[in-house]
């Protein structure tokens, strides 16, 4: 049974709204009849089995894909039918943490973060040091990114994303391959940082046990439809 979508908090600005959204490619339907609203400051965990549509939903929210049915409005921009420059401008306002990370092998952890602080016009050295400290990586800033452990790389990418000054943070379960305790620790770090910064977050999680206490909402997907949507 499909669960009704939870109403948005009328006292908070709407960050995203998907209405009757579907997404398919060739004969494969990944999402169907998705109606989903996201309010400013929410921290949403999305759970569901492999192939349930979590990544596709995040790509729609990040304007990396556009609906094949229905409509999607993200940060005030309707994503279907808009120009490529408008989509690029929208994506620049969103921090997306993918499952895999691509950086130059010679870049240090600090340099990975430095690129986005420079683009944001921040005081680069101070910002880099501050964000590495907040993710527990201050002592590894001079190490090459490629030489870091998996959990350390994820922490650096979280710092990079937060330092870019996003209006919306999306995470495609970047800690999925970590052991349980480490996975829960990384998820808790991401959700806690977004809470501290007042940022809106939608993050896929491997299972319900990986949902941290600072999450405000849990959405469950199954076979491309929302089957659970509840406040935490």
Sine and cosine of phi, psi and omega as CSV:
sin_phi,cos_phi,sin_psi,cos_psi,sin_omega,cos_omega
0.00,0.00,0.73,-0.68,0.01,-1.00
-0.98,0.17,0.78,-0.63,-0.02,-1.00
-0.99,0.17,0.55,-0.83,0.08,-1.00
-0.92,0.40,0.56,-0.83,0.01,-1.00
-0.96,0.29,0.69,-0.73,-0.03,-1.00
-0.93,0.36,0.66,-0.75,0.02,-1.00
-0.92,0.38,0.55,-0.83,0.07,-1.00
-0.96,0.27,0.46,-0.89,0.12,-0.99
-0.94,0.33,0.90,-0.43,-0.08,-1.00
-0.93,0.37,-0.25,0.97,-0.03,-1.00
-1.00,0.02,-0.07,1.00,-0.01,-1.00
-0.87,-0.50,0.52,-0.86,-0.02,-1.00
-0.91,0.42,0.54,-0.84,0.06,-1.00
-0.99,0.11,0.82,-0.57,0.02,-1.00
-1.00,0.00,-0.63,0.77,-0.01,-1.00
-0.49,-0.87,0.49,-0.87,0.06,-1.00
-0.56,-0.83,0.88,-0.48,0.11,-0.99
-0.95,-0.31,0.75,-0.67,-0.04,-1.00
-0.80,-0.60,0.89,-0.46,0.02,-1.00
0.77,0.64,0.66,0.75,-0.10,-1.00
-0.98,0.19,0.68,-0.73,0.18,-0.98
-0.78,-0.62,0.42,-0.91,0.08,-1.00
-0.58,-0.81,0.78,-0.63,0.02,-1.00
-0.57,-0.82,0.37,-0.93,0.07,-1.00
-0.67,-0.74,0.84,-0.54,-0.13,-0.99
0.83,0.56,-0.85,-0.52,-0.03,-1.00
-0.98,-0.18,0.11,0.99,-0.06,-1.00
-0.99,-0.16,0.88,-0.47,0.04,-1.00
-1.00,-0.10,0.86,-0.51,-0.03,-1.00
-0.99,-0.16,-0.63,0.78,0.06,-1.00
-0.76,-0.65,0.56,-0.83,0.04,-1.00
-0.57,-0.82,0.72,-0.70,0.13,-0.99
0.81,0.59,0.71,0.71,0.00,-1.00
-1.00,0.02,0.88,-0.48,0.18,-0.98
-0.88,-0.47,0.87,-0.49,-0.20,-0.98
-0.52,-0.85,0.82,-0.57,0.06,-1.00
-0.91,-0.42,0.51,-0.86,-0.04,-1.00
-0.71,-0.70,0.84,-0.54,-0.03,-1.00
-0.98,-0.17,0.44,-0.90,0.02,-1.00
-0.81,0.59,0.77,-0.64,0.08,-1.00
1.00,0.03,-0.11,0.99,0.05,-1.00
-0.94,0.35,0.52,-0.85,0.08,-1.00
-0.80,-0.59,0.98,-0.18,-0.21,-0.98
-0.96,-0.27,0.78,-0.63,0.14,-0.99
-0.98,-0.18,0.75,-0.66,0.03,-1.00
-0.93,-0.36,0.85,-0.52,-0.04,-1.00
-0.86,-0.50,0.50,-0.87,0.04,-1.00
0.19,-0.98,0.34,-0.94,-0.01,-1.00
-0.92,0.38,0.24,-0.97,0.06,-1.00
-0.83,0.56,0.74,-0.68,0.02,-1.00
0.99,0.10,0.16,0.99,-0.04,-1.00
-0.99,0.15,-0.21,0.98,0.04,-1.00
0.93,-0.37,0.16,0.99,-0.06,-1.00
-0.88,0.48,-0.76,0.65,-0.04,-1.00
-0.90,0.44,-0.66,0.75,0.01,-1.00
-0.89,0.45,-0.67,0.75,0.04,-1.00
-0.88,0.48,-0.68,0.73,0.03,-1.00
-0.90,0.43,-0.64,0.77,0.02,-1.00
-0.90,0.43,-0.58,0.81,0.07,-1.00
-0.92,0.39,-0.67,0.75,0.03,-1.00
-0.92,0.38,-0.48,0.88,0.00,-1.00
-1.00,-0.02,0.10,1.00,0.00,-1.00
0.87,0.50,0.44,0.90,0.11,-0.99
-1.00,0.01,-0.33,0.94,0.14,-0.99
-0.71,-0.71,0.39,-0.92,0.06,-1.00
-0.88,-0.48,0.50,-0.87,-0.07,-1.00
-0.89,0.45,0.55,-0.84,0.17,-0.98
-1.00,-0.07,-0.07,1.00,0.10,-0.99
-0.37,-0.93,0.52,-0.86,-0.03,-1.00
0.98,0.21,-0.27,-0.96,-0.06,-1.00
-0.67,-0.74,0.50,-0.87,0.04,-1.00
-0.73,-0.68,0.80,-0.60,0.08,-1.00
-0.87,-0.50,0.85,-0.53,-0.04,-1.00
-0.81,-0.59,0.82,-0.57,-0.01,-1.00
0.77,0.64,0.66,0.75,0.08,-1.00
0.99,0.12,0.00,1.00,-0.03,-1.00
-0.92,-0.40,0.82,-0.58,0.12,-0.99
-0.97,0.23,0.82,-0.58,-0.22,-0.97
-1.00,0.10,-0.33,0.94,0.00,-1.00
-1.00,0.00,0.73,-0.68,0.07,-1.00
0.99,0.13,0.14,0.99,0.03,-1.00
-1.00,-0.09,0.26,-0.97,-0.05,-1.00
-0.95,0.31,0.36,-0.93,0.05,-1.00
-0.86,0.50,-0.68,0.73,0.05,-1.00
-0.86,0.51,-0.60,0.80,0.02,-1.00
-0.92,0.39,-0.63,0.78,0.04,-1.00
-0.91,0.40,-0.66,0.76,0.03,-1.00
-0.89,0.45,-0.65,0.76,0.03,-1.00
-0.90,0.44,-0.64,0.77,0.03,-1.00
-0.91,0.42,-0.71,0.70,-0.02,-1.00
-0.88,0.47,-0.50,0.87,-0.01,-1.00
-0.93,0.37,-0.26,0.97,0.01,-1.00
-1.00,-0.07,-0.01,1.00,-0.10,-1.00
-0.88,-0.48,0.71,-0.70,0.11,-0.99
-0.99,-0.15,0.87,-0.49,-0.06,-1.00
-0.90,-0.44,0.87,-0.50,0.05,-1.00
-0.98,-0.21,0.93,-0.37,-0.08,-1.00
-1.00,0.05,0.06,-1.00,0.04,-1.00
-0.98,0.21,-0.42,0.91,0.04,-1.00
-0.82,-0.57,0.45,-0.89,-0.10,-1.00
-0.84,-0.55,0.70,-0.71,-0.03,-1.00
-0.84,-0.54,0.95,-0.32,0.04,-1.00
-0.65,-0.76,0.38,-0.93,0.04,-1.00
-0.86,0.52,0.72,-0.69,-0.03,-1.00
-0.85,0.53,-0.45,0.89,-0.05,-1.00
-1.00,0.06,-0.17,0.98,-0.04,-1.00
-0.93,0.36,0.67,-0.75,0.12,-0.99
-0.99,0.12,0.22,-0.98,0.05,-1.00
-0.85,0.53,-0.67,0.74,0.00,-1.00
-0.90,0.44,-0.62,0.78,-0.01,-1.00
-0.93,0.38,-0.56,0.83,0.05,-1.00
-0.86,0.50,-0.67,0.74,0.01,-1.00
-0.97,0.25,-0.58,0.81,-0.09,-1.00
-0.87,0.49,-0.58,0.81,-0.04,-1.00
-0.83,0.56,-0.70,0.72,-0.07,-1.00
-0.98,0.20,-0.53,0.85,0.03,-1.00
-0.93,0.36,-0.57,0.82,0.04,-1.00
-0.91,0.42,-0.67,0.74,0.02,-1.00
-0.91,0.41,-0.53,0.85,-0.01,-1.00
-0.99,0.16,-0.05,1.00,0.03,-1.00
0.96,0.28,0.40,0.92,-0.04,-1.00
-1.00,0.06,0.22,-0.97,0.14,-0.99
-0.96,0.29,0.99,-0.12,-0.30,-0.96
-0.82,0.58,-0.84,0.55,-0.11,-0.99
-0.87,0.50,-0.68,0.74,-0.01,-1.00
-0.92,0.40,-0.69,0.73,-0.01,-1.00
-0.91,0.42,-0.69,0.72,0.00,-1.00
-0.87,0.50,-0.75,0.66,-0.02,-1.00
-0.88,0.48,-0.65,0.76,-0.03,-1.00
-0.91,0.42,-0.69,0.73,-0.04,-1.00
-0.96,0.29,-0.60,0.80,0.08,-1.00
-0.89,0.45,-0.60,0.80,0.06,-1.00
-0.89,0.45,-0.67,0.74,-0.07,-1.00
-0.94,0.35,-0.41,0.91,0.04,-1.00
-0.98,-0.17,0.17,0.99,0.06,-1.00
0.97,0.24,0.46,0.89,-0.07,-1.00
-0.83,-0.56,0.32,0.95,-0.03,-1.00
-0.87,0.50,-0.54,0.84,-0.05,-1.00
-0.98,0.19,-0.08,1.00,-0.07,-1.00
-0.87,-0.49,0.22,0.97,-0.09,-1.00
-0.87,0.49,-0.50,0.86,-0.04,-1.00
-1.00,-0.02,-0.01,1.00,0.01,-1.00
-0.99,0.15,0.56,-0.83,0.07,-1.00
-0.91,0.42,0.70,-0.71,-0.05,-1.00
-0.83,0.56,-0.65,0.76,-0.06,-1.00
-0.91,0.41,-0.36,0.93,-0.04,-1.00
-1.00,-0.02,-0.09,1.00,-0.02,-1.00
-0.97,0.24,0.41,-0.91,0.13,-0.99
-0.92,0.38,0.33,-0.94,-0.06,-1.00
-0.83,0.55,-0.74,0.67,0.00,-1.00
-0.88,0.47,-0.62,0.78,0.00,-1.00
-0.90,0.43,-0.65,0.76,0.03,-1.00
-0.88,0.47,-0.66,0.75,0.02,-1.00
-0.89,0.46,-0.67,0.74,0.01,-1.00
-0.88,0.47,-0.65,0.76,0.03,-1.00
-0.91,0.42,-0.66,0.75,0.00,-1.00
-0.92,0.39,-0.58,0.81,0.11,-0.99
-0.88,0.48,-0.70,0.71,0.04,-1.00
-0.87,0.50,-0.69,0.72,0.01,-1.00
-0.87,0.50,-0.70,0.71,-0.02,-1.00
-0.90,0.44,-0.72,0.69,-0.02,-1.00
-0.91,0.41,-0.60,0.80,-0.03,-1.00
-0.93,0.37,-0.33,0.94,-0.03,-1.00
-0.97,0.25,-0.15,0.99,0.02,-1.00
0.95,0.32,0.74,0.68,-0.06,-1.00
-0.96,0.28,0.42,-0.91,0.14,-0.99
-1.00,-0.02,-0.34,0.94,0.01,-1.00
-0.56,-0.83,0.71,-0.70,0.03,-1.00
-0.92,-0.40,0.77,-0.64,0.05,-1.00
-0.84,-0.54,0.70,-0.72,-0.03,-1.00
-0.71,-0.70,0.81,-0.58,-0.04,-1.00
-0.99,-0.12,0.89,0.45,0.06,-1.00
0.75,0.66,0.83,0.56,-0.07,-1.00
-0.90,0.44,-0.36,0.93,-0.04,-1.00
-1.00,-0.09,0.25,0.97,-0.16,-0.99
-0.87,0.50,-0.51,0.86,-0.07,-1.00
-1.00,0.00,-0.05,1.00,-0.02,-1.00
-0.99,0.16,0.43,-0.90,0.14,-0.99
-0.87,0.50,0.35,-0.94,-0.15,-0.99
-0.77,0.64,-0.76,0.64,-0.06,-1.00
-0.91,0.42,-0.69,0.72,0.03,-1.00
-0.92,0.40,-0.66,0.76,0.00,-1.00
-0.87,0.49,-0.72,0.70,0.00,-1.00
-0.91,0.41,-0.58,0.82,0.02,-1.00
-0.91,0.41,-0.67,0.74,0.02,-1.00
-0.92,0.39,-0.68,0.73,0.03,-1.00
-0.88,0.48,-0.67,0.75,0.02,-1.00
-0.89,0.46,-0.66,0.75,0.03,-1.00
-0.86,0.52,-0.75,0.67,-0.04,-1.00
-0.89,0.46,-0.74,0.67,-0.02,-1.00
-0.91,0.41,-0.65,0.76,-0.01,-1.00
-0.91,0.42,-0.66,0.75,0.02,-1.00
-0.89,0.46,-0.67,0.75,0.02,-1.00
-0.91,0.41,-0.59,0.81,0.08,-1.00
-0.90,0.44,-0.72,0.70,-0.02,-1.00
-0.89,0.45,-0.57,0.82,-0.05,-1.00
-1.00,-0.02,-0.07,1.00,-0.02,-1.00
0.94,0.35,0.48,0.88,-0.07,-1.00
-1.00,-0.07,0.50,-0.87,0.08,-1.00
-0.99,0.10,0.73,-0.69,-0.09,-1.00
-0.71,-0.70,0.68,-0.73,0.23,-0.97
-0.79,-0.61,0.85,-0.53,-0.06,-1.00
-0.72,-0.70,0.77,-0.64,0.16,-0.99
-0.96,0.29,0.61,-0.79,0.05,-1.00
-0.78,-0.63,0.44,-0.90,-0.08,-1.00
-0.93,0.38,-0.64,0.77,-0.02,-1.00
-0.39,-0.92,0.18,-0.98,-0.06,-1.00
-0.89,0.45,-0.50,0.86,0.03,-1.00
-0.90,0.43,-0.32,0.95,-0.01,-1.00
-1.00,0.01,-0.01,1.00,-0.01,-1.00
-0.98,0.19,0.87,-0.49,-0.04,-1.00
-0.98,0.22,0.27,-0.96,-0.04,-1.00
-0.91,0.41,-0.37,0.93,-0.02,-1.00
-1.00,0.08,0.02,1.00,0.13,-0.99
-0.93,0.36,0.60,-0.80,0.00,-1.00
-0.97,-0.25,-0.16,0.99,-0.11,-0.99
-0.35,-0.94,0.58,-0.81,0.04,-1.00
-0.84,-0.54,0.80,-0.60,0.05,-1.00
-0.89,-0.46,0.77,-0.64,0.04,-1.00
-0.95,-0.32,0.72,-0.69,0.05,-1.00
-0.91,-0.41,0.57,-0.82,0.11,-0.99
-0.49,-0.87,0.81,-0.58,0.03,-1.00
0.79,0.62,0.62,0.78,0.11,-0.99
0.99,0.14,0.17,0.99,0.04,-1.00
-0.78,-0.63,0.41,-0.91,0.06,-1.00
-0.99,0.15,0.85,-0.53,-0.01,-1.00
-0.92,-0.40,-0.12,0.99,0.01,-1.00
-0.47,-0.88,0.70,-0.72,0.06,-1.00
-0.42,-0.91,0.98,-0.20,-0.09,-1.00
-0.60,-0.80,0.50,-0.87,0.07,-1.00
-0.97,0.26,0.51,-0.86,0.03,-1.00
-0.93,-0.37,0.00,0.00,0.00,0.00
